[in-house]
Protein backbone atom coordinates (compact mmCIF):
# COMPACT_ATOMS: atom_id res chain seq x y z
CA UNK A 1 0.00 0.00 0.00
CA UNK A 2 1.32 3.45 -0.90
CA UNK A 3 0.65 6.38 1.39
CA UNK A 4 0.89 9.57 -0.65
CA UNK A 5 2.82 12.26 1.15
CA UNK A 6 3.52 10.17 4.25
CA UNK A 7 7.11 11.41 4.43
CA UNK A 8 6.00 15.04 4.34
CA UNK A 9 3.52 14.29 7.10
CA UNK A 10 6.27 12.69 9.17
CA UNK A 11 8.47 15.76 8.82
CA UNK A 12 5.57 17.95 9.94
CA UNK A 13 4.88 15.68 12.91
CA UNK A 14 8.53 15.78 13.94
CA UNK A 15 8.43 19.56 13.97
CA UNK A 16 5.27 19.61 16.08
CA UNK A 17 5.90 16.67 18.42
CA UNK A 18 7.24 16.96 21.96
CA UNK A 19 11.03 17.15 22.09
CA UNK A 20 11.51 13.62 23.40
CA UNK A 21 9.48 12.11 20.57
CA UNK A 22 11.87 13.17 17.83
CA UNK A 23 14.92 14.95 19.25
CA UNK A 24 16.98 11.79 19.58
CA UNK A 25 17.68 11.13 15.88
CA UNK A 26 18.71 14.77 15.44
CA UNK A 27 19.23 16.23 11.99
CA UNK A 28 16.61 15.28 9.42
CA UNK A 29 18.37 14.27 6.21
CA UNK A 30 15.32 14.12 3.95
CA UNK A 31 12.90 11.52 2.72
CA UNK A 32 13.26 8.52 0.46
CA UNK A 33 11.18 5.71 -0.96
CA UNK A 34 12.17 2.17 -0.07
CA UNK A 35 12.51 0.02 -3.17
CA UNK A 36 13.19 -3.22 -1.30
CA UNK A 37 14.35 -4.68 1.99
CA UNK A 38 17.26 -7.11 1.67
CA UNK A 39 17.39 -10.54 3.28
CA UNK A 40 19.88 -9.12 5.80
CA UNK A 41 17.64 -6.17 6.72
CA UNK A 42 19.24 -3.32 4.79
CA UNK A 43 16.98 -0.87 2.97
CA UNK A 44 17.51 -0.38 -0.75
CA UNK A 45 16.25 3.08 -1.69
CA UNK A 46 14.87 4.00 -5.08
CA UNK A 47 17.67 6.58 -5.51
CA UNK A 48 20.25 3.79 -5.51
CA UNK A 49 21.49 4.12 -1.93
CA UNK A 50 21.50 1.28 0.56
CA UNK A 51 20.83 2.13 4.22
CA UNK A 52 21.80 0.17 7.30
CA UNK A 53 19.34 0.74 10.16
CA UNK A 54 21.25 2.63 12.86
CA UNK A 55 22.08 0.92 16.14
CA UNK A 56 20.21 -2.34 15.47
CA UNK A 57 21.74 -5.77 14.97
CA UNK A 58 19.16 -8.04 13.37
CA UNK A 59 19.27 -11.82 13.89
CA UNK A 60 19.70 -13.70 10.62
CA UNK A 61 18.23 -17.05 11.65
CA UNK A 62 15.44 -18.31 13.87
CA UNK A 63 11.87 -17.22 14.67
CA UNK A 64 12.79 -13.58 15.42
CA UNK A 65 14.49 -13.28 12.04
CA UNK A 66 11.37 -14.56 10.30
CA UNK A 67 9.29 -12.03 12.22
CA UNK A 68 11.37 -8.96 11.40
CA UNK A 69 11.56 -9.96 7.74
CA UNK A 70 7.79 -10.09 7.62
CA UNK A 71 7.44 -6.72 9.35
CA UNK A 72 10.04 -4.91 7.26
CA UNK A 73 8.74 -6.35 3.99
CA UNK A 74 5.72 -4.05 4.38
CA UNK A 75 8.04 -1.06 3.97
CA UNK A 76 8.72 -1.81 0.31
CA UNK A 77 7.28 1.02 -1.78
CA UNK A 78 6.84 3.31 1.21
CA UNK A 79 8.38 6.70 1.85
CA UNK A 80 10.28 7.17 5.12
CA UNK A 81 12.23 9.97 6.75
CA UNK A 82 15.96 9.56 7.19
CA UNK A 83 17.60 11.16 10.22
CA UNK A 84 21.20 11.54 11.37
CA UNK A 85 22.48 9.83 8.25
CA UNK A 86 26.25 9.43 8.14
CA UNK A 87 28.26 11.50 5.69
CA UNK A 88 30.08 8.48 4.32
CA UNK A 89 29.41 4.82 3.72
CA UNK A 90 30.67 1.70 5.45
CA UNK A 91 32.88 -0.90 3.78
CA UNK A 92 29.81 -2.48 2.19
CA UNK A 93 28.77 0.82 0.62
CA UNK A 94 25.88 1.43 3.00
CA UNK A 95 24.81 4.67 4.59
CA UNK A 96 23.89 4.34 8.28
CA UNK A 97 20.75 6.24 9.25
CA UNK A 98 17.98 6.40 11.79
CA UNK A 99 14.67 5.64 10.09
CA UNK A 100 11.55 7.49 11.22
CA UNK A 101 8.17 5.92 10.59
CA UNK A 102 4.60 6.94 11.38
CA UNK A 103 2.28 5.38 13.93
CA UNK A 104 0.33 3.62 11.17
CA UNK A 105 3.35 1.38 10.63
CA UNK A 106 3.14 0.14 14.25
CA UNK A 107 -0.21 -1.57 13.73
CA UNK A 108 1.36 -5.01 13.20
CA UNK A 109 3.79 -4.67 16.11
CA UNK A 110 3.19 -6.08 19.57
CA UNK A 111 4.86 -3.21 21.46
CA UNK A 112 5.55 0.37 20.46
CA UNK A 113 7.35 3.22 22.24
CA UNK A 114 5.48 5.18 24.86
CA UNK A 115 6.00 8.93 24.85
CA UNK A 116 4.90 11.83 27.00
CA UNK A 117 1.89 12.49 24.80
CA UNK A 118 0.48 12.06 21.36
CA UNK A 119 -2.79 10.19 21.55
CA UNK A 120 -5.24 8.69 24.04
CA UNK A 121 -3.31 5.41 24.11
CA UNK A 122 0.02 7.16 24.65
CA UNK A 123 1.53 6.05 21.34
CA UNK A 124 3.92 8.40 19.60
CA UNK A 125 3.08 9.66 16.11
CA UNK A 126 6.76 9.44 15.15
CA UNK A 127 8.90 6.43 15.93
CA UNK A 128 12.39 5.24 15.19
CA UNK A 129 12.27 1.99 13.24
CA UNK A 130 15.31 0.76 15.17
CA UNK A 131 13.53 1.32 18.48
CA UNK A 132 10.49 -0.61 17.28
CA UNK A 133 12.76 -3.52 16.34
CA UNK A 134 14.70 -3.49 19.62
CA UNK A 135 11.67 -2.99 21.87
CA UNK A 136 9.89 -5.93 20.22
CA UNK A 137 12.89 -8.19 20.70
CA UNK A 138 13.69 -8.32 17.00
CA UNK A 139 17.15 -6.74 17.26
CA UNK A 140 19.95 -6.18 19.74
CA UNK A 141 21.65 -2.81 20.20
CA UNK A 142 25.05 -2.29 18.57
CA UNK A 143 26.35 1.20 19.41
CA UNK A 144 29.08 0.98 16.75
CA UNK A 145 26.42 1.63 14.13
CA UNK A 146 24.21 3.81 16.28
CA UNK A 147 23.39 7.49 16.67
CA UNK A 148 25.11 8.56 19.90
CA UNK A 149 22.17 10.48 21.37
CA UNK A 150 19.83 7.56 20.64
CA UNK A 151 21.87 4.78 22.29
CA UNK A 152 20.40 5.31 25.81
CA UNK A 153 16.87 5.05 24.39
CA UNK A 154 17.75 1.87 22.50
CA UNK A 155 19.51 0.30 25.49
CA UNK A 156 16.46 0.98 27.66
CA UNK A 157 14.25 -0.60 25.00
CA UNK A 158 16.53 -3.64 24.88
CA UNK A 159 16.46 -3.98 28.67
CA UNK A 160 12.66 -3.99 28.60
CA UNK A 161 12.53 -6.55 25.78
CA UNK A 162 15.01 -8.81 27.57
CA UNK A 163 13.13 -8.53 30.86
CA UNK A 164 9.84 -9.38 29.15
CA UNK A 165 11.53 -12.17 27.13
CA UNK A 166 10.33 -10.90 23.77
CA UNK A 167 11.42 -12.15 20.39
CA UNK A 168 15.07 -13.16 20.13
CA UNK A 169 15.43 -13.17 23.93
CA UNK A 170 13.54 -16.47 23.86
CA UNK A 171 16.33 -17.94 21.72
CA UNK A 172 19.40 -19.36 23.48
CA UNK A 173 21.69 -18.23 20.67
CA UNK A 174 21.21 -14.57 21.60
CA UNK A 175 21.27 -14.90 25.40
CA UNK A 176 23.54 -12.69 27.50
CA UNK A 177 26.71 -14.67 28.25
CA UNK A 178 28.67 -14.88 31.48
CA UNK A 179 32.29 -13.76 31.34
CA UNK A 180 33.22 -16.93 33.24
CA UNK A 181 31.77 -19.16 30.48
CA UNK A 182 35.06 -19.40 28.58
CA UNK A 183 34.07 -22.37 26.43
CA UNK A 184 30.77 -20.76 25.49
CA UNK A 185 32.50 -17.51 24.56
CA UNK A 186 35.16 -19.34 22.56
CA UNK A 187 32.36 -20.90 20.50
CA UNK A 188 31.20 -17.37 19.63
CA UNK A 189 34.55 -16.27 18.16
CA UNK A 190 33.97 -13.87 15.28
CA UNK A 191 30.39 -13.16 16.31
CA UNK A 192 28.63 -10.40 18.22
CA UNK A 193 27.81 -11.13 21.85
CA UNK A 194 26.59 -9.41 25.00
CA UNK A 195 28.61 -10.47 28.03
CA UNK A 196 28.21 -9.78 31.75
CA UNK A 197 30.80 -10.22 34.46
CA UNK A 198 32.66 -8.67 37.37
CA UNK A 199 35.82 -6.72 36.57
CA UNK A 200 38.66 -8.33 38.52
CA UNK A 201 41.30 -5.75 37.62
CA UNK A 202 41.92 -2.77 35.35
CA UNK A 203 45.22 -2.23 33.57
CA UNK A 204 45.77 1.26 32.18
CA UNK A 205 48.49 1.40 29.51
CA UNK A 206 49.68 4.11 27.14
CA UNK A 207 47.63 3.06 24.12
CA UNK A 208 44.75 1.14 25.70
CA UNK A 209 43.14 -0.02 28.91
CA UNK A 210 42.41 -3.65 29.80
CA UNK A 211 39.42 -4.80 31.82
CA UNK A 212 40.25 -8.26 33.13
CA UNK A 213 37.53 -10.63 34.29
CA UNK A 214 39.85 -13.19 35.87
CA UNK A 215 43.31 -13.61 37.30
CA UNK A 216 44.83 -15.08 34.15
CA UNK A 217 44.78 -12.45 31.40
CA UNK A 218 46.00 -15.04 28.87
CA UNK A 219 43.04 -17.35 29.52
CA UNK A 220 40.18 -15.38 31.06
CA UNK A 221 37.81 -12.89 29.46
CA UNK A 222 39.33 -9.49 28.66
CA UNK A 223 37.92 -6.24 27.30
CA UNK A 224 40.23 -3.74 25.62
CA UNK A 225 39.47 -0.02 25.41
CA UNK A 226 41.42 2.37 23.17
CA UNK A 227 42.82 5.54 24.71
CA UNK A 228 40.27 7.91 23.08
CA UNK A 229 37.33 5.76 24.20
CA UNK A 230 38.82 5.37 27.69
CA UNK A 231 39.08 9.15 28.00
CA UNK A 232 35.42 9.44 27.01
CA UNK A 233 34.49 6.84 29.62
CA UNK A 234 36.53 8.57 32.31
CA UNK A 235 34.81 11.86 31.52
CA UNK A 236 31.51 10.04 32.11
CA UNK A 237 32.71 8.76 35.50
CA UNK A 238 33.80 5.24 34.50
CA UNK A 239 37.33 5.20 35.93
CA UNK A 240 39.52 2.23 36.85
CA UNK A 241 38.53 2.66 40.48
CA UNK A 242 34.81 2.77 39.69
CA UNK A 243 34.95 -0.34 37.51
CA UNK A 244 37.14 -2.67 39.56
CA UNK A 245 34.98 -5.13 41.44
CA UNK A 246 31.85 -3.94 39.67
CA UNK A 247 29.59 -5.94 37.43
CA UNK A 248 29.40 -4.67 33.86
CA UNK A 249 27.71 -5.55 30.61
CA UNK A 250 29.83 -5.32 27.46
CA UNK A 251 28.94 -5.90 23.83
CA UNK A 252 30.93 -6.45 20.68
CA UNK A 253 32.58 -9.09 18.52
CA UNK A 254 34.30 -11.90 20.42
CA UNK A 255 37.91 -12.61 19.48
CA UNK A 256 40.27 -15.27 20.78
CA UNK A 257 43.67 -13.97 21.89
CA UNK A 258 44.57 -16.60 24.39
CA UNK A 259 41.23 -16.13 26.16
CA UNK A 260 38.04 -14.50 24.86
CA UNK A 261 38.41 -10.78 24.15
CA UNK A 262 36.10 -7.96 23.10
CA UNK A 263 37.55 -4.70 21.82
CA UNK A 264 34.95 -2.00 22.38
CA UNK A 265 34.35 0.43 19.53
CA UNK A 266 32.20 2.96 21.43
CA UNK A 267 32.05 4.04 25.05
CA UNK A 268 28.41 2.94 25.07
CA UNK A 269 29.54 -0.68 24.56
CA UNK A 270 30.13 -0.89 28.32
CA UNK A 271 27.33 -0.55 30.89
CA UNK A 272 27.83 -0.67 34.62
CA UNK A 273 25.14 -2.79 36.26
CA UNK A 274 24.28 -3.82 39.78
CA UNK A 275 23.01 -7.39 39.63
CA UNK A 276 22.96 -9.80 36.68
CA UNK A 277 19.66 -9.78 34.89
CA UNK A 278 18.17 -6.80 36.71
CA UNK A 279 18.90 -4.21 34.06
Buried (B, 14 or more C-beta within 10 A) or exposed (E): EEEEEBBEBBBEBBEEBEEEBBEBBBEBBEBBBBBBBEEEBBBBBEEEBBBBBBBBBBBEEBEBBEBBBEBBEBBEEBBBBBBBBBEEBEEEEBBBBBBBBBBEBBEEBBBBBEBEEBEEEEBBBBBBBBBBBBBBBBBBBBBBBBBBEBBEBBBBBBBBBBEBEBBBBEBEEBBBBBBBBBEBBEEBEEEBBBBBBBBBBBEEEEEBBBBBBBEEBEEBBBBBBBEEBBEBBBEEEBBBEBBBEEBBBBBBBBBEEEBBBBBBBBBBBBBBBEEEEEB
